[in-house]
């Protein structure tokens, strides 16, 4: 089982995004790679992924969360581009260092300010999907400065299962960008299927009471250790997000042999071959009926979904970072 999975076991969905890690790995100060996660962001999902990489890296690693106390090492790994921009302002000498910067998705609607792109020109930027790599290049980032490493999941934690139960699932915390209106519309449009939403903070959503009033809808909160059983209940997984870097649950469900129906954001277009191992729809698709029809097609799709994503595991994911760490 991966470190990511072990860290998450035992935490409730309402807590796991904020308490994934606990204490950082302690390594010698002479470590060659410093993973930077601000102290206030410890326990974030990206902090967990940093630990997945660090535990597998052939380089010696250490963690730092203080902008003003960065150790002197060969390579710095920033888990969000905003953290890198802040660190560079405080420590201008970073411009001469080998800095690897994650770019999950643009945080600002007007992303692409000249000063942001100029700062990123000094680093190696890693995106989790080709969509955001193309965006960065369109905004002026030199192509040699950006690479794509698609996310990962744990194939041991998420085994295959036989489809046929007829359930459709969503797995997401509540954010407006997760498109709650679209989720509600799909549940209403497909009364023949049972829907399960696994997540947290949905009590904040004005749509939840309407969802709960529908006889074919169920809302759950669960510990991460229960996620494999959740996916084992599903035939179809839907990701309706308007903006994503991943999502990681997409890969988890596909490893569990669930057919995905996903918006074409994040790495969904990188891992889904439309009509073969799942279905894609445009993020700005105006008609929910189009997506509902894809769900019906997904219910009828045969074949092994799991085998199409087994290469997206944590060992393979981490191994692609080591060459970037040695680029100094």
C-alpha positions in Angstrom: 0.0 0.0 0.0 1.3 3.5 -0.9 2.2 6.1 1.7 -0.6 8.2 0.3 -3.1 5.5 1.1 -1.7 4.7 4.5 -1.7 8.4 5.5 -5.4 8.6 4.5 -6.6 5.5 6.3 -8.7 6.2 9.4 -9.5 9.8 8.6 -13.1 10.9 8.0 -13.9 12.5 4.7 -14.6 15.8 6.5 -11.1 15.8 7.8 -8.8 14.0 5.4 -8.1 17.0 3.0 -6.9 19.0 6.0 -5.1 16.2 7.9 -3.5 13.9 5.3 0.1 13.9 6.5 0.6 14.8 10.1 4.3 15.1 10.6 6.8 15.6 7.8 9.5 13.1 7.0 12.7 14.0 8.8 15.9 13.8 6.7 19.4 15.2 7.0 19.8 18.9 6.2 22.3 17.9 3.5 19.4 16.4 1.5 19.6 17.2 -2.2 15.9 17.9 -2.8 13.9 20.2 -0.5 10.1 19.7 -0.8 8.5 23.0 0.1 5.0 23.0 1.6 4.1 26.1 3.7 3.4 25.2 7.3 -0.1 26.4 7.0 -0.7 23.9 4.1 0.6 20.8 5.9 -1.8 18.0 5.5 -3.1 19.2 2.1 -3.5 16.7 -0.7 -0.5 18.0 -2.5 1.6 17.6 0.7 0.6 13.9 0.6 1.7 13.6 -3.0 5.0 15.2 -2.2 5.6 12.4 0.4 4.7 9.8 -2.2 7.5 11.2 -4.4 10.0 11.7 -1.6 9.7 8.1 -0.3 10.4 6.7 -3.7 13.1 9.1 -4.9 16.7 8.0 -5.4 17.6 11.5 -4.1 17.9 12.4 -0.4 14.9 14.5 0.5 13.8 16.9 3.2 10.8 19.1 3.8 10.6 22.8 4.7 7.6 25.0 5.4 9.2 28.4 6.2 9.8 30.8 3.3 12.6 32.5 5.3 14.4 29.3 6.4 15.0 27.5 3.1 18.0 25.1 3.4 20.8 25.3 0.8 20.3 22.2 -1.4 20.6 21.5 -5.1 16.9 21.3 -6.0 13.7 22.8 -4.6 10.3 21.3 -5.2 7.3 23.6 -4.8 3.9 21.9 -4.6 2.0 24.9 -6.0 3.1 27.7 -8.3 1.9 30.4 -5.9 4.3 29.0 -3.2 7.1 29.3 -5.7 6.2 32.9 -6.7 6.1 33.9 -3.0 9.4 32.1 -2.2 11.1 33.7 -5.2 10.1 37.2 -4.0 11.5 36.5 -0.5 14.6 34.6 -1.8 15.7 36.1 -5.1 18.7 33.7 -5.2 16.2 30.9 -6.0 16.4 32.2 -9.6 19.8 30.5 -9.9 18.7 27.2 -8.4 17.0 24.1 -9.9 13.4 24.7 -8.9 10.7 22.2 -9.9 7.2 23.7 -9.6 3.8 22.0 -9.7 1.0 23.5 -11.7 -2.2 21.6 -11.0 -4.5 24.2 -12.6 -4.7 28.0 -12.9 -5.8 29.6 -9.7 -6.9 32.9 -11.2 -9.5 33.3 -14.0 -7.1 35.8 -15.7 -4.0 33.6 -15.3 -1.1 34.6 -17.4 0.2 37.9 -16.1 3.6 38.7 -17.7 5.4 38.7 -14.3 4.0 35.3 -13.5 5.2 33.8 -16.7 8.6 35.5 -16.4 9.1 34.0 -12.9 8.1 30.5 -14.2 10.7 30.8 -17.0 13.3 30.3 -14.2 11.9 27.0 -13.1 10.9 23.6 -14.4 7.1 23.5 -14.3 5.3 20.1 -14.0 1.6 19.9 -14.9 -0.6 16.9 -14.2 -2.3 17.1 -17.6 -1.4 18.1 -21.1 -4.3 20.7 -21.1 -2.5 23.0 -18.7 0.9 22.4 -20.3 -0.6 23.7 -23.5 -2.1 26.7 -21.6 1.2 27.6 -20.2 2.9 27.5 -23.6 0.1 29.6 -25.0 0.7 32.2 -22.3 4.4 32.4 -23.3 6.2 29.8 -21.2 9.0 28.2 -23.2 8.0 24.6 -24.1 11.3 23.2 -22.6 10.3 24.7 -19.3 7.2 22.6 -18.8 6.5 18.9 -18.7 3.4 16.8 -18.0 3.4 13.9 -15.4 -0.2 12.6 -15.1 -1.3 11.8 -11.6 -1.5 8.4 -9.9 -3.5 6.0 -7.7 -2.7 2.8 -5.8 -3.6 -0.3 -7.7 -3.2 -2.5 -4.6 -5.7 -0.4 -2.6 -8.2 -0.2 -5.5 -8.7 -3.7 -6.9 -10.9 -4.6 -9.9 -14.5 -5.6 -9.6 -17.3 -6.9 -11.8 -19.7 -4.3 -13.0 -23.5 -4.8 -13.1 -25.0 -3.2 -10.0 -26.3 -0.2 -11.9 -25.0 2.5 -9.6 -23.5 5.9 -10.6 -21.1 7.6 -8.3 -19.5 11.0 -7.7 -16.6 11.5 -5.3 -15.8 15.1 -4.5 -15.8 17.7 -1.8 -18.2 20.6 -2.3 -16.9 23.5 -4.4 -18.8 25.5 -6.9 -16.3 24.5 -9.6 -17.4 20.9 -9.0 -20.6 21.9 -10.8 -23.3 21.0 -8.2 -26.1 22.2 -10.5 -25.0 19.7 -13.2 -24.9 16.9 -10.6 -28.5 17.7 -9.5 -29.7 17.8 -13.2 -28.2 14.4 -13.9 -29.8 12.7 -10.9 -33.2 14.1 -12.0 -32.7 13.1 -15.6 -31.7 9.5 -14.9 -34.3 8.1 -12.4 -33.6 4.6 -13.6 -30.1 4.7 -11.9 -29.2 5.0 -8.3 -26.7 7.8 -7.6 -24.2 8.0 -4.7 -22.3 11.2 -3.9 -19.3 10.6 -1.6 -17.8 13.8 -0.3 -17.6 16.4 2.4 -19.0 19.9 3.1 -22.0 19.4 0.9 -24.2 20.7 3.6 -22.9 24.1 2.4 -24.5 23.5 -1.0 -28.0 24.9 -1.7 -28.5 22.0 -4.1 -28.1 19.3 -1.5 -31.7 19.4 -0.1 -33.0 19.1 -3.6 -30.7 16.1 -4.2 -31.8 14.4 -1.0 -35.4 14.8 -1.9 -34.9 12.5 -4.9 -35.5 8.8 -4.4 -32.5 7.7 -6.5 -29.9 9.8 -4.6 -27.7 9.1 -1.6 -25.1 11.3 0.1 -22.3 9.7 2.1 -19.3 10.7 4.2 -16.8 8.0 4.8 -13.2 7.2 5.9 -10.7 6.8 3.1 -10.4 3.1 4.0 -14.0 2.8 2.8 -13.3 4.2 -0.7 -12.4 0.9 -2.3 -15.8 -0.5 -1.2 -17.5 2.6 -2.6 -16.0 2.2 -6.0 -16.8 -1.5 -5.9 -20.5 -0.6 -5.8 -20.3 1.5 -9.0 -20.7 0.8 -12.6 -20.2 4.4 -13.7 -18.2 7.3 -12.2 -19.0 10.9 -13.1 -16.8 13.9 -12.8 -18.7 17.0 -13.7 -16.1 19.6 -12.7 -15.6 22.8 -14.6 -11.9 23.0 -13.5 -9.5 20.3 -12.4 -5.9 19.4 -12.1 -6.8 15.7 -11.7 -9.1 14.5 -10.3 -7.4 11.6 -8.4 -10.8 9.9 -7.7 -11.1 9.5 -11.5 -8.0 7.2 -11.6 -9.0 5.4 -8.4 -12.4 4.6 -9.9 -10.9 3.4 -13.2 -8.5 1.2 -11.3 -11.5 -0.3 -9.7 -12.9 -1.1 -13.2 -15.5 1.6 -13.1 -16.4 3.3 -16.4 -15.8 7.1 -16.3 -17.9 9.9 -17.7 -15.9 13.0 -17.2 -15.6 16.6 -18.3 -12.6 17.4 -20.5 -10.6 19.2 -17.8 -7.6 18.0 -15.8 -6.1 14.8 -16.9 -9.4 13.2 -18.0 -8.5 13.6 -21.7 -5.0 12.1 -21.0 -6.4 8.9 -19.5 -9.7 8.4 -21.2 -10.0 7.2 -24.8 -13.6 8.3 -25.7 -15.8 5.3 -26.3 -13.1 2.8 -25.4 -12.4 3.1 -21.7 -14.8 5.8 -20.9 -16.5 9.0 -22.2 -15.6 12.7 -22.3 -17.8 15.8 -22.6 -17.0 19.5 -22.8 -16.7 21.4 -19.5 -19.0 24.0 -20.9 -21.5 21.5 -22.4 -24.8 23.4 -22.2 -27.1 20.3 -22.3 -27.1 17.9 -19.4 -29.1 15.6 -21.6 -25.9 15.0 -23.6 -24.1 13.8 -20.5 -27.0 11.7 -19.4 -26.9 9.9 -22.7 -23.1 9.2 -22.1 -24.0 7.7 -18.7 -26.4 5.4 -20.4 -23.7 4.4 -22.9 -21.2 3.9 -20.1 -23.6 1.4 -18.4 -23.5 -0.7 -21.6 -19.8 -0.5 -22.2 -17.9 -3.8 -21.9 -14.3 -4.4 -21.3 -11.5 -4.0 -18.7 -11.2 -0.4 -17.6 -8.6 -1.1 -15.0 -5.9 -2.3 -17.4 -6.0 1.0 -19.2 -4.8 2.9 -16.2 -2.5 0.6 -14.3 0.6 2.5 -15.6 -0.6 5.5 -13.6 0.7 4.2 -10.3 2.8 5.9 -7.6 6.0 4.1 -8.4 5.8 5.2 -12.1 4.7 8.7 -11.1 7.6 9.3 -8.7 10.2 7.8 -11.1 9.5 10.5 -13.6 10.5 13.3 -11.2 14.0 12.1 -10.4 15.5 13.2 -13.7 14.1 16.7 -13.0 15.7 16.7 -9.6 19.1 15.8 -11.2 18.8 18.6 -13.8 20.9 21.0 -11.7 
